[in-house]
Each structure stands twice: as structure tokens, then as C-alpha cells.
Amino acid sequence: MASPTARTAGRRRSPTAPPRSFRWARRIFLTALTGFVLLPVYVMLSSSLKPLEDVSGTFRWLPGELTLRPYLDIWHTVPLARYFGNSLIVAGSATVCSVVIAVFAAYAVSRYRFRGKRIFTVTVLSTQMFPGILFLLPLFLIYVNIGNSTGVALYGSRGGLILTYLTFSLPFSIWMLTGYFASVPRELDEAAYVDGCGALGALFRVVVPAALPGIVAVAVYAFMTAWGEVLFASVMTNDTTRTLSVGLQGYATQNDVYWNQVMAASLVVSVPVVAGFLLLQRYLVAGLTTGAVK
């Protein structure tokens, strides 16, 4: 049995440990911050479980009556399933295209010397300094002129929206993967060459598996960017190609706003992003931290 002196010594605070008052202040601050972040989620969840009469009146923190009816009505008030499909097609295609192009571009920048390499990297990085709204009118005019001159309907189509989202996600993806590929030792490429691989073999058999966390982080970023974007989707789509972020406005009619259905639909459309983030969280954190310091 340990003596009282030994137990006291065992509980003695380390010289580098923060004082007790600081630990309590940290707990209180983090608890308050967590409550502040989760407060909108609670409002969405509680409002989605109320009848419309309760949501339209004075807000109450605790629902007087619980109902799942809004989660059934959201599919009939607006064509939510069609908007869901459009968002999956647009966000999924933009993500796949962004990752594929970024892998080849980042590998070329990180492994080869070519004329204009510095200008290319500076141009890619500089595009992130401009707000996206600056590109709205130029892209609109380009799509309209292409449609008038060639007959290729980019404006109002899913293909045009995919190209639009590539202009946002692709520069960041190339910049991030370039730093990640640079962290993969070149000796691995040389070993692949010795084993008979070409440049593509070294890329897909050695570099891509070693840089998988960074690629996953880029894919998550590209998907989240396209999934929740509102401004360009509201201008570049029509009734057929409308996405979820714009389609949620359909719950506001001229006479009323179905707040409980808006909240229910907002939670439903958040499920794919939240589920994907939870599944790929460890890859996302590793990819972002590594890419940020290279």
C-alpha cells in the first residue's frame, strides 16, 4: 500500500502543466463554443419536428407538439428528389474531374521542370485571391456566346455548372496536391523506374497510394464546395437542372413560408456531406495539415 507521501507526490502537478484555473476556464470556453456552434442545429431540428402553426408563431425552445409530417411533405412541396439527383451529378462529376486533373497537374509540377512552371504555379495560387462573384458575369457571357455560336448549351445545363465549379476547386486542388506530392520521396519513383514502371506506373503505383490522404482531402473539399454553392447555381441553372441549394427556396411561396419543411429539408440535404466528413475525417485532417506546411 502506497504511503500518503507517495500518493501526494503522485498527484503533484507537473511544472509544465497549466494551472487549475486555466483548465477550468478552458473547459467553460470550449463548452460555450460548442453550444454556440450546435445552437443552429438544434433550432433546425426542433423546428423540423413542429407543425407549421407552431413554427410560424413565437419561437419556443421546446416543441409543444412533435410530428414527422414535415419530413414527408418536403418531397411533395418541391421536386426535392430531382434537385437531390442534380446536386449528386454536379457535385460528384466536379469532384471526379477536379481530382483526376489535379493529380496529373500536381505530379507534373512536383516532379518535372518545364518552361512556364513558375508562372503556372503563381497563376494557380493567385486565382484564390479573387472573390468568386467576380467570375459570375464573365462566365455567364462566355456560356451564352458559346451557345449562340456553336449550339452547345452550357448555360442552364449541368455540364456548364460542373465547369463553373471546376474553376473554383481545381486551382486549390492542384496547389494542395503539389505540396503533398512533393513530400513523397523521389527515391520511390526511381525504385519504380528500376522495376520497369513508366511515369504513369510510378504515379499510380507509388505516388498516389502514398498521397492518398491528400487526395481524399481534395475530393472532400471539391464535393463540399459544389454541394453547398448557391450564387452560381441560382444563375446558371433552370427548372430542370436546379440543385438543392437553390431548390430550398421553393418552400417560400408568395403567401407563406413552410419553415418546418425548410428546416427538415436542410437537415436531409446535409446528411451526405456530414456522413462523408465523418467517414473520411482522419484522411481529411492528415491531408490538410500536410498540404498546409509544404
Buried (B, 14 or more C-beta within 10 A) or exposed (E): EEEEEEEEEEEEEEEEEEEEEEEEEEEEEEEEEEEEEEEEEEEBBBBBBBBBEBBBEEEEEEBEEEBEBBBEBBBEBBBBEBBBBBBBBBBBBBBBBBBEBBBEBBBBBBBEEEEEEEEBBEEBBEBEEEEBEEBBEEBBEBBBEBBEEEEEEBBBBBBBBBBBBBBBBBBBBBBBBBBBBBBBEEEBBEEBBEEEBEBEBBBBBBBBEBBBBBBBBBBBBBBBBBBBBEEBBBBBBEEEBBBBBBBBEBBEEEEEEBBBBBBBBBBBBBEBBEEBEEEBEEBBEBBBEBBEEB
